[in-house]
Structure formats: structure tokens, C-alpha cells
Amino acid sequence: MTNSVFSQVKPNLGGSTRLMNSALAEMERKDYEKANAYFRQIIESNLSIPPEMPYFFAETLFELGQYDNSLNFLNKYLEINGFKGDNYEAAKDLEVKLKSNMASIYNCKLCDNRGYRYLNCPTCEGEKQIEQACMYCRARGVVGCIKCRGSGLVTKKNVFNIIEYYECEKCSGEGKHTCPKCMGSLKELSDCRTCRGQGRLLSEEICDHKPINQPRYFNGFEKLKEMSH
């Protein structure tokens, strides 16, 4: 921003103008996190939005690496103001930069289409499936016999129309038989319930499109050892 941004704020929008000025002041100081907070206050409080605000919010989000969000607000700015906006030229320059960044996101397999990084599922460690308690028998290893409904007996009418009882052939009179899903092991290999078989979870971390070559968190003792060498 080459010129002071304060002169571009319309003075007739009350509370939104004050918040906008605070946001722009933080942008001047390059504290984009604070600027982001002020812009979001305007949106969440349902105040009137200054016409140039979507551009400055887009610029702030760009600096924070939230390129998808930035593009959304930039498009909104161009939709509202068109080529008549005070920051039209700057908006078009930002649009070019965003297209390059969004292309990197779309081509990256490490993040979603908004640029947030995927992390290996801590439960299955990226394997997608895991040995879990059998859901079919509820980890009992046996299920009730369907044919005799768990009684162990079946009935038949003889030639005299008299009901006779016989041992169920399917379960040998036990009323239950081995679970056909886990075969009595109480466990089954199935899609991980934490990640729903995806092997990964979405984080709130902005992706740098580079593979992780080392653990994100170091044991404090190990870190001290590294520093001592």
C-alpha cells in the first residue's frame, strides 16, 4: 500500500468506519492478524460494510496465506465496485497473484482445495483401516441363530398335525453360532472410524506444499541435545 489507506474510508458508516480504520491501522503496521480480527468484527456485527472493505480484507487474508478466502472477498469487491472501485488496479494485481497461489493449491496433494494441510490420522497412522472391536457381534464372538431365534429348537408338524420339537441343525441346539464377520476373534479389520477410511484428517494449518520430513513436535530433551552439538 503506497498511499495512506485512511483517506479511502467513507465517514458516514458509523461503527463500521471505526473498525475499518482500526483494521487499516494494523495493516499499516503489518499486523495482519489484528487487522483480520477487526474486519471479522464488522462482518459478525452485521454493520454496514464500506465498499472498499472487501478489497482490504482480501489483502489481509492474502498476507495470512488464506488464499481461498482472499479470492472470495476479492471477487466480492470486484462484483460490488467493478472498475470504478478506488482500489481496482490493486485488486487486479492481487487477482493475478492469487491465481498463481490457487494453482499451487489445486496441484498439491498435501492439502484440500482451500489450502489447509492434511495430516496423517493418528489412529490408523494413514493406513485407512484398523483392527477394531467387531461391530457385527458387538465383540462377543457369537451371534444368535436366525433359524431358531436363539432357542436352539425348531418346530415341525407331524402327519397328525401335532407340533414336535427338534434340535436346530444350524446351531446344533446352541441357539448361537460363531460370528461370521470376525470368526470369533472379537476383532474386525475395517475402515478407521476416526478418519472414516481416508487415512488423513484436515488441519487448520496453511499448507506450504512441501512434504513433512521430520516430526512437528520435538521432545524437549531431544531438542536440547540437538542444540548442544
MIVEX-842862 format. One record per residue (C-alpha): z, y, x; residue in three letters. Coordinates in nm, 4 decimals, always signed. Each point is the difference from the previous one (the first is absolute). Layout:
NODE       c3       c2       c1 resn
NODE        Z        Y        X  ALA
...
This chain:
NODE       c3       c2       c1 resn
NODE  +0.0000  +0.0000  +0.0000  MET
NODE  -0.1245  +0.3096  +0.1809  THR
NODE  +0.1105  +0.2660  -0.2503  ASN
NODE  +0.3387  +0.0316  -0.1620  SER
NODE  +0.0044  -0.2164  -0.3092  VAL
NODE  +0.2482  +0.2141  -0.1905  PHE
NODE  -0.2576  +0.2550  -0.1133  SER
NODE  -0.1847  -0.2709  -0.1926  GLN
NODE  +0.2791  -0.0661  -0.2482  VAL
NODE  -0.0315  +0.1644  -0.3405  LYS
NODE  +0.3201  +0.1929  -0.0869  PRO
NODE  +0.0121  -0.0772  -0.3729  ASN
NODE  +0.1086  -0.3634  -0.0076  LEU
NODE  +0.3757  +0.0431  +0.0314  GLY
NODE  +0.1854  -0.3040  +0.1353  GLY
NODE  -0.3110  -0.1743  +0.1231  SER
NODE  -0.0859  +0.3041  +0.2150  THR
NODE  +0.3406  -0.0093  +0.1680  ARG
NODE  -0.0300  -0.3715  +0.0710  LEU
NODE  -0.3578  +0.0473  +0.1177  MET
NODE  +0.1075  +0.2742  +0.2424  ASN
NODE  +0.2758  -0.2269  +0.1339  SER
NODE  -0.2520  -0.2818  +0.0480  ALA
NODE  -0.2449  +0.2272  +0.1792  LEU
NODE  +0.2760  +0.1285  +0.2268  ALA
NODE  +0.0767  -0.3593  +0.1015  GLU
NODE  -0.3702  -0.0610  +0.0617  MET
NODE  -0.0035  +0.3016  +0.2329  GLU
NODE  +0.2874  -0.1644  +0.1877  ARG
NODE  -0.1894  -0.3310  -0.0095  LYS
NODE  +0.2889  -0.1656  -0.1828  ASP
NODE  -0.2216  -0.1907  -0.2390  TYR
NODE  +0.2787  -0.2234  -0.1300  GLU
NODE  +0.1834  +0.3016  -0.1416  LYS
NODE  -0.3253  +0.1495  -0.1291  ALA
NODE  -0.0702  -0.3290  -0.1761  ASN
NODE  +0.3422  +0.0166  -0.1683  ALA
NODE  -0.0656  +0.3516  -0.1329  TYR
NODE  -0.3446  -0.0913  -0.1329  PHE
NODE  +0.1434  -0.3027  -0.1776  ARG
NODE  +0.2684  +0.2165  -0.1593  GLN
NODE  -0.2757  +0.2096  -0.1601  ILE
NODE  -0.1690  -0.3112  -0.1398  ILE
NODE  +0.3168  -0.1751  -0.1169  GLU
NODE  +0.1440  +0.3124  -0.1685  SER
NODE  -0.3160  +0.0489  -0.2111  ASN
NODE  -0.0367  +0.3593  +0.1192  LEU
NODE  -0.3335  +0.1811  -0.0118  SER
NODE  -0.2021  -0.1040  +0.3028  ILE
NODE  -0.1616  +0.2757  +0.2088  PRO
NODE  -0.3753  -0.0676  +0.0260  PRO
NODE  +0.0084  -0.0192  +0.3812  GLU
NODE  +0.2981  -0.2372  +0.0120  MET
NODE  -0.2012  -0.3271  -0.0168  PRO
NODE  -0.1814  +0.0997  +0.3210  TYR
NODE  +0.3206  +0.0766  +0.1913  PHE
NODE  +0.1618  -0.3167  -0.1321  PHE
NODE  -0.3063  -0.1970  +0.1115  ALA
NODE  +0.0286  +0.1545  +0.3462  GLU
NODE  +0.3701  -0.0859  +0.0160  THR
NODE  -0.0629  -0.3607  -0.1041  LEU
NODE  -0.2783  -0.0240  +0.2587  PHE
NODE  +0.2429  +0.1052  +0.2735  GLU
NODE  +0.2453  -0.2656  -0.1236  LEU
NODE  -0.2696  -0.2682  +0.0213  GLY
NODE  -0.0101  -0.0544  -0.3761  GLN
NODE  -0.3779  +0.0188  -0.0090  TYR
NODE  -0.0543  -0.1615  -0.3390  ASP
NODE  +0.2402  +0.2420  -0.1695  ASN
NODE  -0.1505  +0.2871  +0.1952  SER
NODE  -0.3481  -0.0868  -0.1222  LEU
NODE  +0.1214  -0.0141  -0.3602  ASN
NODE  +0.1429  +0.3523  +0.0151  PHE
NODE  -0.2996  +0.1317  +0.1905  LEU
NODE  -0.2324  -0.1322  -0.2692  ASN
NODE  +0.2229  +0.1608  -0.2631  LYS
NODE  -0.0206  +0.3329  +0.1862  TYR
NODE  -0.3795  -0.0117  +0.0145  LEU
NODE  -0.0146  -0.1053  -0.3643  GLU
NODE  +0.2141  +0.2966  -0.1087  ILE
NODE  -0.1359  +0.2710  +0.2300  ASN
NODE  -0.3449  -0.1152  +0.1079  GLY
NODE  -0.1640  +0.2184  +0.2652  PHE
NODE  +0.1922  +0.3043  -0.1284  LYS
NODE  +0.3321  -0.1155  +0.1451  GLY
NODE  +0.1571  +0.2127  +0.2727  ASP
NODE  +0.0182  -0.3074  +0.2229  ASN
NODE  -0.3336  -0.1555  -0.0935  TYR
NODE  -0.1377  -0.0126  +0.3554  GLU
NODE  +0.3244  -0.1392  +0.1402  ALA
NODE  +0.0045  -0.2544  -0.2827  ALA
NODE  -0.3498  -0.1204  +0.0876  LYS
NODE  +0.1028  -0.0345  +0.3670  ASP
NODE  +0.3045  -0.2017  -0.1068  LEU
NODE  -0.2244  -0.2153  -0.2202  GLU
NODE  -0.2093  -0.0968  +0.3045  VAL
NODE  +0.3098  -0.0968  +0.1981  LYS
NODE  +0.1374  -0.1981  -0.2910  LEU
NODE  -0.3211  -0.1980  -0.0420  LYS
NODE  +0.0300  -0.1143  +0.3605  SER
NODE  +0.3646  -0.0998  -0.0434  ASN
NODE  -0.0654  -0.1765  -0.3303  MET
NODE  -0.2827  -0.1989  +0.1621  ALA
NODE  +0.2511  -0.1260  +0.2587  SER
NODE  +0.2357  -0.1021  -0.2800  ILE
NODE  -0.2669  -0.1865  -0.1977  TYR
NODE  -0.1086  -0.1889  +0.3136  ASN
NODE  +0.3552  -0.0941  +0.0987  CYS
NODE  +0.1402  -0.3395  -0.0942  LYS
NODE  +0.3545  +0.1011  +0.0933  LEU
NODE  +0.0538  +0.2403  -0.2914  CYS
NODE  -0.0849  +0.0535  -0.3645  ASP
NODE  -0.2664  +0.2440  -0.1182  ASN
NODE  +0.2514  +0.2844  +0.0042  ARG
NODE  +0.0836  -0.0538  +0.3659  GLY
NODE  +0.3437  -0.1620  -0.0366  TYR
NODE  +0.0620  -0.2817  +0.2449  ARG
NODE  +0.0448  -0.3630  -0.0949  TYR
NODE  +0.2882  -0.1854  +0.1631  LEU
NODE  +0.0421  -0.3759  +0.0309  ASN
NODE  +0.2117  -0.1420  -0.2787  CYS
NODE  +0.3468  -0.0668  +0.1477  PRO
NODE  +0.0496  -0.3040  -0.2230  THR
NODE  -0.3115  -0.2034  +0.0829  CYS
NODE  -0.0799  +0.1881  +0.3253  GLU
NODE  -0.3579  +0.0490  -0.1105  GLY
NODE  -0.0624  -0.3672  -0.0821  GLU
NODE  -0.0456  +0.0749  -0.3743  LYS
NODE  +0.1656  -0.3271  -0.0996  GLN
NODE  +0.3538  -0.1185  +0.0527  ILE
NODE  +0.2122  -0.3019  -0.0771  GLU
NODE  +0.2096  +0.0930  -0.3007  GLN
NODE  +0.2181  -0.1654  -0.2605  ALA
NODE  -0.2213  -0.1948  -0.2387  CYS
NODE  -0.0495  +0.1987  -0.3179  MET
NODE  -0.1378  -0.2924  -0.1985  TYR
NODE  +0.3228  -0.2042  +0.0114  CYS
NODE  +0.2252  +0.2944  +0.0845  ARG
NODE  +0.0934  -0.1683  +0.3278  ALA
NODE  +0.1403  -0.3082  -0.1735  ARG
NODE  -0.2576  -0.2435  +0.1346  GLY
NODE  -0.0428  -0.1647  -0.3390  VAL
NODE  -0.1446  +0.1003  -0.3365  VAL
NODE  +0.0588  -0.1355  -0.3485  GLY
NODE  -0.2407  -0.2670  -0.1190  CYS
NODE  -0.2485  +0.1424  -0.2464  ILE
NODE  -0.0785  -0.3311  -0.1652  LYS
NODE  +0.3566  -0.0848  -0.1072  CYS
NODE  +0.1238  +0.3608  +0.0062  ARG
NODE  +0.2723  -0.0927  +0.2454  GLY
NODE  +0.1566  -0.2771  -0.2089  SER
NODE  -0.1352  -0.2941  +0.2006  GLY
NODE  -0.1068  -0.1693  -0.3230  LEU
NODE  -0.3114  -0.0013  -0.2121  VAL
NODE  -0.0319  -0.1261  -0.3563  THR
NODE  -0.2600  -0.2195  -0.1616  LYS
NODE  -0.0373  -0.1480  -0.3476  LYS
NODE  -0.0447  -0.3753  -0.0200  ASN
NODE  -0.2090  -0.1858  -0.2548  VAL
NODE  +0.2848  +0.0256  -0.2505  PHE
NODE  -0.0030  +0.3789  +0.0355  ASN
NODE  +0.3381  -0.0104  +0.1701  ILE
NODE  +0.0625  +0.2410  +0.2865  ILE
NODE  +0.0768  -0.1735  +0.3299  GLU
NODE  +0.1155  +0.1579  +0.3254  TYR
NODE  -0.1571  -0.0734  +0.3362  TYR
NODE  +0.0651  +0.1157  +0.3529  GLU
NODE  -0.2353  +0.2826  +0.0938  CYS
NODE  -0.2653  -0.1317  +0.2369  GLU
NODE  -0.0716  +0.3421  +0.1507  LYS
NODE  +0.3525  +0.0596  +0.1317  CYS
NODE  +0.1305  -0.3603  -0.0034  SER
NODE  +0.2704  +0.0989  -0.2447  GLY
NODE  +0.1420  +0.2727  +0.2253  GLU
NODE  -0.1026  +0.2896  -0.2227  GLY
NODE  -0.1219  +0.1858  +0.3057  LYS
NODE  -0.2280  -0.0468  +0.2948  HIS
NODE  -0.0765  +0.1537  +0.3363  THR
NODE  -0.1372  +0.3522  -0.0146  CYS
NODE  -0.3795  -0.0224  +0.0403  PRO
NODE  -0.0069  +0.3420  +0.1687  LYS
NODE  +0.2477  -0.0431  +0.2852  CYS
NODE  +0.0194  -0.3809  -0.0112  MET
NODE  +0.3787  +0.0186  +0.0068  GLY
NODE  +0.0252  +0.2212  +0.3085  SER
NODE  +0.1336  +0.2940  -0.2081  LEU
NODE  -0.2383  +0.2274  +0.1922  LYS
NODE  -0.3555  +0.1141  -0.0520  GLU
NODE  -0.2510  +0.1877  +0.2127  LEU
NODE  -0.1156  +0.2902  -0.2111  SER
NODE  -0.1018  +0.3641  +0.0170  ASP
NODE  +0.2740  +0.2142  +0.1490  CYS
NODE  +0.1774  +0.1761  -0.2841  ARG
NODE  +0.0865  +0.3044  +0.2106  THR
NODE  -0.3609  +0.0946  +0.0763  CYS
NODE  -0.1592  -0.2000  -0.2853  ARG
NODE  -0.2066  -0.2019  +0.2431  GLY
NODE  -0.1504  +0.3020  +0.1769  GLN
NODE  +0.1832  -0.0504  +0.3286  GLY
NODE  +0.0653  +0.3730  +0.0284  ARG
NODE  +0.1827  +0.2867  -0.1660  LEU
NODE  -0.0991  +0.3620  -0.0308  LEU
NODE  +0.2165  +0.2450  +0.1924  SER
NODE  +0.0445  +0.3770  -0.0233  GLU
NODE  -0.1250  +0.0393  +0.3562  GLU
NODE  -0.3249  +0.1836  +0.0698  ILE
NODE  -0.2316  -0.2364  +0.1865  CYS
NODE  -0.1357  +0.0909  +0.3446  ASP
NODE  -0.2599  -0.2799  -0.0313  HIS
NODE  +0.1319  -0.1701  +0.3150  LYS
NODE  +0.1522  -0.3494  +0.0121  PRO
NODE  +0.3715  -0.0243  +0.0622  ILE
NODE  +0.0448  -0.1528  +0.3454  ASN
NODE  +0.3770  +0.0095  +0.0113  GLN
NODE  +0.2930  -0.0071  -0.2420  PRO
NODE  +0.0730  +0.3263  -0.1762  ARG
NODE  +0.3734  -0.0276  +0.0500  TYR
NODE  +0.1599  -0.0799  +0.3315  PHE
NODE  +0.3392  -0.1445  +0.0584  ASN
NODE  +0.2132  +0.2765  +0.1532  GLY
NODE  +0.0945  -0.2154  +0.2986  PHE
NODE  -0.3625  -0.0910  +0.0704  GLU
NODE  -0.0999  +0.3652  -0.0169  LYS
NODE  +0.2654  +0.0926  +0.2560  LEU
NODE  -0.1246  -0.2779  +0.2260  LYS
NODE  -0.3537  +0.1371  -0.0179  GLU
NODE  +0.1178  +0.3508  +0.0858  MET
NODE  +0.1934  -0.1257  +0.3024  SER
NODE  -0.3121  -0.1456  +0.1687  HIS
